[in-house]
Amino acid sequence: MGLFSLLAGLGCESIDTTELKEKKGRKEDFFLLDVRTPSEYQRRKIDGAKLIPLSELDARVKEVPKAKEVVVYCASGVRSAFACKKLKSLGFRVRNLAGGISRW
């Protein structure tokens, strides 16, 4: 099974970097969630992102606002796809940044 098949199987709607940059440029009200590790976050992040490592998401899910669209990213899009699936199962409107920060 290829990566794209795996991600599609998780049921995540994706957003590409161009669309995310446009959303940020229009100052749309959405929640940007980084699910990488603290050390990855310190090295490079997207301005305005909130760090909640994937391993802490279950315990910290209340920090994610349900009233806003959530855009999730990681390094390549795999961890964020798992976060996306989890959040979607809890009723969040969520999208996964295709290719993660490596494409940013």
C-alpha positions as CSV (number, residue, x, y, z in Angstrom):
1,M,0.0,0.0,0.0
2,G,1.4,3.4,-1.0
3,L,1.5,6.4,1.2
4,F,-1.3,8.2,-0.7
5,S,-3.5,5.1,-0.4
6,L,-2.8,4.9,3.3
7,L,-3.6,8.6,3.8
8,A,-6.8,8.3,1.7
9,G,-7.8,5.3,3.8
10,L,-7.6,7.5,6.9
11,G,-10.4,9.7,5.4
12,C,-8.6,13.0,5.6
13,E,-9.4,15.9,3.4
14,S,-6.2,17.6,2.4
15,I,-5.1,21.2,1.9
16,D,-2.1,22.1,-0.2
17,T,0.5,24.7,0.7
18,T,-0.8,27.3,-1.8
19,E,-4.3,27.1,-0.4
20,L,-3.0,27.4,3.2
21,K,-0.9,30.4,2.3
22,E,-3.9,32.0,0.7
23,K,-6.0,31.3,3.9
24,K,-3.4,32.9,6.0
25,G,-3.1,35.8,3.7
26,R,-6.8,36.4,3.9
27,K,-6.5,36.2,7.7
28,E,-9.2,33.5,7.8
29,D,-10.2,32.3,11.3
30,F,-8.9,28.7,11.5
31,F,-6.8,26.7,14.0
32,L,-3.4,25.6,12.8
33,L,-2.2,22.5,14.7
34,D,1.4,21.2,14.6
35,V,1.6,17.5,15.8
36,R,5.3,17.1,15.6
37,T,7.7,16.9,18.5
38,P,8.9,20.0,20.5
39,S,12.4,19.8,19.0
40,E,11.0,19.7,15.5
41,Y,8.8,22.6,16.3
42,Q,11.7,24.6,17.7
43,R,13.7,24.1,14.5
44,R,11.0,25.2,12.1
45,K,7.3,26.0,12.3
46,I,4.5,27.8,10.5
47,D,3.6,31.1,12.1
48,G,0.5,30.9,14.2
49,A,0.7,27.2,14.8
50,K,-0.1,25.6,18.1
51,L,2.1,22.6,19.1
52,I,0.3,19.6,20.4
53,P,2.5,16.5,19.7
54,L,0.6,13.6,18.3
55,S,1.5,11.5,21.4
56,E,-0.3,14.1,23.6
57,L,-3.3,14.8,21.4
58,D,-5.7,12.5,23.3
59,A,-4.9,14.2,26.6
60,R,-5.0,17.8,25.1
61,V,-7.8,17.6,22.6
62,K,-9.8,20.2,24.6
63,E,-7.2,22.8,23.5
64,V,-8.4,22.4,19.9
65,P,-11.4,24.6,19.2
66,K,-14.4,22.8,17.8
67,A,-16.0,25.9,16.4
68,K,-13.1,26.5,13.9
69,E,-11.8,24.6,10.9
70,V,-8.6,22.8,12.0
71,V,-5.6,22.5,9.7
72,V,-3.1,19.9,10.9
73,Y,0.5,19.4,9.8
74,C,3.6,17.4,10.7
75,A,6.9,16.9,8.8
76,S,5.5,14.9,5.8
77,G,1.7,14.5,6.4
78,V,1.6,11.0,7.9
79,R,1.4,11.8,11.7
80,S,-1.0,14.7,10.8
81,A,-3.2,12.2,8.9
82,F,-3.6,10.1,12.1
83,A,-4.3,13.3,14.1
84,C,-6.9,14.2,11.4
85,K,-8.6,10.9,11.6
86,K,-8.8,11.2,15.4
87,L,-10.1,14.7,15.3
88,K,-12.6,13.9,12.6
89,S,-14.0,11.0,14.7
90,L,-14.6,13.5,17.5
91,G,-16.6,15.8,15.2
92,F,-14.0,18.4,14.3
93,R,-13.8,20.0,10.8
94,V,-10.3,19.1,9.9
95,R,-7.9,19.1,7.0
96,N,-4.4,17.7,6.6
97,L,-1.5,19.8,5.1
98,A,-0.4,17.7,2.1
99,G,3.3,16.9,2.3
100,G,3.6,18.6,5.7
101,I,6.0,21.3,6.6
102,S,8.6,19.8,4.2
103,R,6.5,21.3,1.3
104,W,5.9,24.6,3.1
